[in-house]
């Protein structure tokens, strides 16, 4: 498999894009989890705040598993085209059918509204490296795909993958690794805890709560996800640290 960087025309007339990435702090297991848990536009926009416009599952992975899950997105490629975002429908495929060098693989097929961008294939292959993950992204497009769009997609891919270490480790820890109510974020005198909070009808919901020096009075209760916490409070979680909640500590 070639490690060519950029985009090139293949002997069969198709276009191929290849981009190599080094993702510090993000593990392959986090990436495996991310593909099936993008879930919302808020999370999708964390991945690329300016290019990503919307995300929705058409066939969610919770229905029949990873293979066959389909999502629909709207996005720009490196800020283009000027007339508006590109609409794409992407289906996760069986990764065992891919020829790869790295041990973890995401394989997908996609189609866009524009005929020239239909019948595309994408693959992200990756493996563990010290303190993170090395990844290689591949895209294959039909011969009629416009070259400026390929150049823009290459830049877009480099930008969005560079964003993953800024939020994915924290999102994964908060939703997968950390027991509810046992750990918290800290920065100076501020704390963020994850708890079940009952509403006026008695229904319990998972919430992130922002405290001031463990005071009894909560001065902000966020929505139910780290992305919404980031958006509502403009918090950069890479500045915060996780701690184990001490026995008997007020939370």
Sine and cosine of phi, psi and omega as CSV:
sin_phi,cos_phi,sin_psi,cos_psi,sin_omega,cos_omega
0.00,0.00,0.75,-0.66,-0.05,-1.00
-0.97,0.24,0.60,-0.80,0.09,-1.00
-0.99,-0.14,0.35,0.94,-0.01,-1.00
-0.78,0.62,0.70,-0.72,0.01,-1.00
-0.97,-0.26,0.79,-0.62,0.00,-1.00
0.93,-0.38,-0.47,-0.88,-0.01,-1.00
-0.80,-0.60,0.52,-0.85,-0.06,-1.00
-0.48,-0.88,0.35,-0.94,0.03,-1.00
-1.00,-0.06,0.78,-0.63,0.00,-1.00
-1.00,0.09,0.22,-0.98,-0.04,-1.00
-0.90,0.43,-0.43,0.90,0.01,-1.00
-1.00,0.02,0.11,0.99,0.06,-1.00
0.99,-0.10,-0.28,0.96,0.01,-1.00
-0.96,0.28,0.34,-0.94,0.12,-0.99
-0.99,-0.11,0.55,-0.83,0.11,-0.99
-0.73,-0.68,0.72,-0.70,0.10,-0.99
-0.94,-0.35,0.70,-0.72,0.08,-1.00
-0.72,-0.69,0.72,-0.70,0.04,-1.00
-0.65,-0.76,0.74,-0.67,0.01,-1.00
-0.98,-0.21,0.65,-0.76,-0.09,-1.00
-0.72,-0.69,0.51,-0.86,0.18,-0.98
-0.85,-0.52,0.89,-0.46,-0.08,-1.00
-0.94,-0.35,0.98,-0.20,0.02,-1.00
-0.96,0.28,0.66,-0.75,0.10,-0.99
0.97,0.24,-0.32,0.95,0.03,-1.00
-1.00,-0.06,0.83,-0.56,-0.04,-1.00
-1.00,-0.05,0.31,-0.95,0.08,-1.00
-0.84,0.54,-0.58,0.81,0.01,-1.00
-0.90,0.43,-0.59,0.80,0.06,-1.00
-0.90,0.43,-0.67,0.74,0.02,-1.00
-0.92,0.40,-0.68,0.74,0.05,-1.00
-0.82,0.57,-0.66,0.75,-0.01,-1.00
-0.94,0.33,-0.65,0.76,-0.11,-0.99
-0.85,0.52,-0.69,0.72,-0.09,-1.00
-0.83,0.56,-0.58,0.81,-0.04,-1.00
-0.99,-0.12,0.06,1.00,-0.04,-1.00
-0.76,-0.65,0.40,0.92,0.12,-0.99
-0.89,0.45,-0.77,0.64,0.28,-0.96
0.92,0.39,-0.74,0.67,-0.15,-0.99
-0.72,-0.69,0.30,-0.95,0.08,-1.00
-0.88,0.48,-0.60,0.80,-0.01,-1.00
-0.86,0.51,-0.71,0.70,0.02,-1.00
-0.93,0.36,-0.66,0.75,-0.01,-1.00
-0.87,0.50,-0.61,0.79,-0.01,-1.00
-0.96,0.27,-0.42,0.91,0.15,-0.99
-0.86,0.51,-0.58,0.81,-0.06,-1.00
-0.92,0.39,-0.58,0.81,0.09,-1.00
-0.42,-0.91,1.00,-0.05,-0.15,-0.99
-0.86,0.50,-0.45,0.89,-0.06,-1.00
-0.99,-0.16,-0.58,0.82,-0.06,-1.00
-1.00,0.04,-0.54,0.84,-0.07,-1.00
-0.99,0.11,0.77,-0.63,-0.11,-0.99
-0.95,-0.32,-0.75,0.66,-0.05,-1.00
-0.44,-0.90,0.40,-0.92,0.01,-1.00
-0.57,-0.82,0.65,-0.76,0.16,-0.99
-0.43,-0.90,0.58,-0.81,0.12,-0.99
-0.98,0.18,0.75,-0.67,0.17,-0.99
-1.00,-0.04,-0.72,0.69,0.17,-0.99
-0.82,-0.58,0.98,-0.19,-0.08,-1.00
-0.95,0.31,0.48,-0.88,0.03,-1.00
-0.90,0.43,-0.32,0.95,0.05,-1.00
-0.94,0.35,-0.25,0.97,-0.05,-1.00
-0.98,0.19,-0.85,0.53,-0.04,-1.00
-0.75,-0.66,0.26,0.97,-0.02,-1.00
0.99,-0.13,-0.06,-1.00,-0.11,-0.99
-0.89,0.45,-0.81,0.59,-0.06,-1.00
-0.92,0.38,0.82,-0.58,-0.02,-1.00
0.99,-0.14,-0.16,0.99,0.08,-1.00
-0.92,0.40,0.63,-0.78,-0.06,-1.00
-0.77,-0.64,0.72,-0.69,0.11,-0.99
-0.79,-0.62,0.43,-0.90,-0.01,-1.00
-0.88,-0.47,0.76,-0.65,-0.03,-1.00
-0.76,-0.65,0.35,-0.94,0.25,-0.97
-0.83,-0.56,0.74,-0.67,-0.03,-1.00
-0.39,-0.92,0.37,-0.93,0.18,-0.98
-0.99,-0.10,0.38,-0.93,0.15,-0.99
-0.95,-0.31,0.97,-0.23,0.00,-1.00
0.82,0.57,0.63,0.77,0.04,-1.00
1.00,0.08,-0.04,1.00,0.00,-1.00
-0.90,-0.43,0.37,-0.93,0.08,1.00
-1.00,0.09,0.32,-0.95,-0.05,-1.00
-0.92,0.39,-0.45,0.90,-0.08,-1.00
-0.98,0.22,-0.13,0.99,0.04,-1.00
0.62,-0.79,0.12,-0.99,-0.05,-1.00
-0.95,0.32,0.39,-0.92,0.07,-1.00
-1.00,0.07,0.70,-0.71,0.07,-1.00
-0.99,-0.13,0.79,-0.61,-0.05,-1.00
-0.74,-0.67,0.54,-0.84,0.14,-0.99
-0.85,-0.53,0.83,-0.55,-0.17,-0.99
-0.83,-0.56,0.73,-0.68,-0.03,-1.00
-0.89,-0.46,0.79,-0.62,0.09,-1.00
-0.96,0.29,0.76,-0.65,-0.04,-1.00
-0.94,-0.33,0.12,-0.99,0.00,-1.00
-0.95,0.32,0.92,-0.38,-0.08,-1.00
-0.94,0.33,-0.24,0.97,0.02,-1.00
-0.94,0.34,-0.24,0.97,0.01,-1.00
-1.00,0.10,-0.09,1.00,-0.09,-1.00
-1.00,-0.04,0.55,-0.83,0.11,-0.99
-1.00,-0.09,0.91,-0.41,-0.14,-0.99
-0.70,-0.71,0.24,-0.97,0.13,-0.99
-0.96,-0.28,-0.44,0.90,-0.06,-1.00
-0.99,-0.16,0.36,-0.93,-0.19,-0.98
-0.98,0.18,-0.40,0.92,0.02,-1.00
-0.95,-0.32,0.67,-0.74,-0.10,-1.00
-0.63,-0.77,0.72,-0.69,0.25,-0.97
-0.91,-0.41,0.86,-0.51,0.01,-1.00
-0.88,-0.47,0.69,-0.73,-0.04,-1.00
-0.51,-0.86,0.40,-0.91,0.17,-0.98
-0.88,-0.48,0.49,-0.87,-0.05,-1.00
-0.60,-0.80,0.36,-0.93,0.10,-1.00
-0.59,-0.81,0.59,-0.80,0.00,-1.00
-0.89,-0.45,0.15,-0.99,0.05,-1.00
-0.90,0.45,-0.65,0.76,0.02,-1.00
-0.94,0.33,0.78,-0.63,-0.04,-1.00
-0.85,0.52,-0.59,0.81,-0.06,-1.00
-0.93,0.36,-0.29,0.96,-0.02,-1.00
-0.96,-0.29,0.19,0.98,0.02,-1.00
-0.99,0.13,0.21,-0.98,0.04,-1.00
0.83,0.55,0.69,0.72,0.04,-1.00
-1.00,-0.06,0.42,-0.91,0.09,-1.00
-0.80,-0.61,0.66,-0.75,0.08,-1.00
-0.76,-0.64,0.49,-0.87,0.03,-1.00
-0.53,-0.85,0.77,-0.63,0.18,-0.98
-0.93,-0.36,0.87,-0.49,0.09,-1.00
-0.91,-0.42,0.58,-0.81,-0.13,-0.99
-0.35,-0.94,0.32,-0.95,0.03,-1.00
-0.46,-0.89,0.29,-0.96,-0.03,-1.00
-0.94,0.34,0.58,-0.81,0.14,-0.99
-0.66,-0.75,0.24,-0.97,0.02,-1.00
-0.81,0.59,0.82,-0.57,0.06,-1.00
0.91,0.40,0.41,0.91,0.04,-1.00
0.28,-0.96,-0.56,-0.83,-0.11,-0.99
-0.66,-0.75,0.66,-0.76,0.21,-0.98
-0.98,-0.19,0.69,-0.73,-0.08,-1.00
-0.70,-0.71,0.52,-0.86,0.15,-0.99
-0.77,-0.63,0.83,-0.55,0.01,-1.00
-0.98,-0.21,0.68,-0.73,0.01,-1.00
-0.78,-0.62,0.63,-0.78,0.11,-0.99
-0.71,-0.70,0.71,-0.71,0.09,-1.00
-0.87,-0.49,0.76,-0.65,-0.02,-1.00
-0.78,-0.63,0.44,-0.90,0.05,-1.00
-0.91,0.42,0.29,-0.96,-0.13,-0.99
-0.88,0.48,-0.45,0.89,-0.06,-1.00
-0.99,0.13,-0.03,1.00,0.02,-1.00
-0.88,0.48,0.74,-0.68,-0.06,-1.00
-0.94,0.34,0.72,-0.70,-0.06,-1.00
-0.86,0.51,-0.64,0.77,0.03,-1.00
-0.86,0.51,-0.57,0.82,0.03,-1.00
-0.92,0.38,-0.59,0.80,0.03,-1.00
-0.91,0.41,-0.69,0.73,0.02,-1.00
-0.88,0.47,-0.65,0.76,0.00,-1.00
-0.93,0.37,-0.64,0.77,0.02,-1.00
-0.91,0.42,-0.62,0.78,0.05,-1.00
-0.86,0.52,-0.72,0.69,0.01,-1.00
-0.92,0.40,-0.64,0.77,0.03,-1.00
-0.87,0.50,-0.71,0.71,0.00,-1.00
-0.88,0.48,-0.66,0.75,0.02,-1.00
-0.90,0.43,-0.61,0.79,-0.02,-1.00
-0.94,0.34,-0.72,0.70,-0.08,-1.00
-0.94,0.34,-0.60,0.80,0.03,-1.00
-0.93,0.37,-0.54,0.84,0.06,-1.00
-0.92,0.39,-0.38,0.93,0.01,-1.00
-0.98,0.19,-0.44,0.90,-0.12,-0.99
-0.81,0.59,-0.72,0.70,-0.02,-1.00
-0.89,0.46,-0.30,0.95,-0.04,-1.00
-0.97,0.25,-0.37,0.93,-0.04,-1.00
-0.68,-0.73,-0.46,0.89,-0.13,-0.99
-0.89,0.46,-0.70,0.71,0.02,-1.00
-0.84,0.54,-0.61,0.79,-0.03,-1.00
-0.96,0.28,-0.65,0.76,0.04,-1.00
-0.90,0.44,-0.70,0.71,-0.01,-1.00
-0.90,0.44,-0.72,0.70,0.01,-1.00
-0.87,0.49,-0.69,0.72,-0.09,-1.00
-0.94,0.34,-0.48,0.88,-0.09,-1.00
-0.95,-0.30,-0.27,0.96,-0.07,-1.00
-0.85,-0.52,-0.76,0.64,-0.18,-0.98
-1.00,0.05,-0.47,0.88,-0.20,-0.98
-0.98,-0.19,0.81,-0.58,0.04,-1.00
-0.89,0.45,0.62,-0.78,0.00,-1.00
-0.83,0.55,0.78,-0.62,0.10,-1.00
0.97,0.23,0.05,1.00,-0.07,-1.00
-0.96,-0.27,-0.25,0.97,-0.01,-1.00
-0.69,-0.72,0.27,-0.96,-0.03,-1.00
-0.45,-0.89,0.36,-0.93,0.15,-0.99
-0.99,0.10,0.50,-0.87,0.11,-0.99
-0.61,-0.80,0.60,-0.80,0.13,-0.99
-0.48,-0.88,0.95,-0.30,-0.07,-1.00
0.88,0.47,-0.80,-0.60,-0.01,-1.00
-1.00,-0.01,0.04,1.00,-0.03,-1.00
-0.99,-0.11,0.53,-0.85,0.05,-1.00
-0.73,-0.69,0.56,-0.83,0.15,-0.99
-0.84,-0.55,0.85,-0.53,0.04,-1.00
-0.89,-0.45,0.35,-0.94,0.04,-1.00
-0.90,-0.44,0.88,-0.48,-0.13,-0.99
-0.61,-0.80,0.23,-0.97,0.16,-0.99
-1.00,-0.04,0.82,-0.57,-0.03,-1.00
-0.85,-0.53,0.76,-0.65,-0.02,-1.00
-1.00,0.05,0.68,-0.74,0.06,-1.00
-1.00,0.03,-0.09,-1.00,-0.08,-1.00
-0.89,0.45,-0.38,0.92,0.02,-1.00
-1.00,-0.03,-0.01,1.00,0.04,-1.00
1.00,-0.03,0.00,1.00,0.02,-1.00
-0.99,0.17,0.71,-0.70,-0.03,-1.00
-1.00,-0.04,0.66,-0.75,0.01,-1.00
-0.72,-0.69,0.57,-0.82,0.11,-0.99
-0.96,0.28,0.76,-0.65,-0.01,-1.00
-0.66,-0.75,0.49,-0.87,0.19,-0.98
-0.99,-0.14,0.78,-0.62,-0.06,-1.00
-0.91,-0.42,0.73,-0.69,0.00,-1.00
-0.97,-0.24,0.86,-0.51,-0.08,-1.00
-0.92,-0.38,0.38,-0.92,0.11,-0.99
-0.94,-0.35,0.99,-0.16,0.08,-1.00
0.85,0.53,0.62,0.78,0.05,-1.00
0.88,0.47,0.40,0.92,0.06,-1.00
-0.91,0.42,0.44,-0.90,-0.01,-1.00
-0.87,0.49,-0.59,0.81,-0.07,-1.00
-1.00,0.05,0.85,-0.53,0.08,-1.00
-0.99,0.17,0.80,-0.60,0.00,-1.00
-0.99,-0.14,-0.03,1.00,0.17,-0.98
-0.35,-0.94,0.72,-0.69,0.14,-0.99
-0.90,-0.44,0.83,-0.55,-0.09,-1.00
-1.00,0.04,-0.01,-1.00,0.17,-0.99
-0.97,0.24,-0.18,-0.98,-0.24,-0.97
-1.00,-0.06,0.37,0.93,-0.01,-1.00
-0.52,-0.86,0.43,-0.90,0.07,-1.00
-0.87,0.50,-0.68,0.73,0.03,-1.00
-0.84,0.55,-0.66,0.75,0.01,-1.00
-0.94,0.33,-0.53,0.85,0.09,-1.00
-0.89,0.45,-0.72,0.70,0.02,-1.00
-0.86,0.51,-0.70,0.71,-0.06,-1.00
-0.93,0.36,-0.66,0.75,-0.11,-0.99
-0.96,0.27,-0.54,0.84,-0.09,-1.00
-0.93,-0.36,-0.02,1.00,-0.04,-1.00
0.80,0.60,0.72,0.69,-0.05,-1.00
-0.99,-0.11,0.74,-0.67,0.10,-1.00
-0.98,-0.18,0.98,-0.19,-0.16,-0.99
-0.92,0.39,-0.29,0.96,0.04,-1.00
-0.91,0.41,-0.25,0.97,0.05,-1.00
-1.00,0.07,-0.19,0.98,-0.08,-1.00
-0.99,-0.17,0.24,-0.97,0.02,-1.00
-0.79,-0.62,0.50,-0.86,0.10,-0.99
-1.00,0.02,0.61,-0.80,0.08,-1.00
-0.67,-0.74,0.48,-0.88,0.09,-1.00
-0.98,0.20,0.76,-0.65,-0.01,-1.00
-0.93,0.36,0.83,-0.55,-0.03,-1.00
-0.94,0.34,0.57,-0.82,-0.01,-1.00
-0.85,0.52,0.78,-0.62,0.03,-1.00
1.00,0.09,-0.08,1.00,-0.01,-1.00
-0.96,0.28,0.69,-0.72,0.05,-1.00
-0.91,0.42,0.65,-0.76,-0.02,-1.00
-0.74,-0.67,0.00,0.00,0.00,0.00
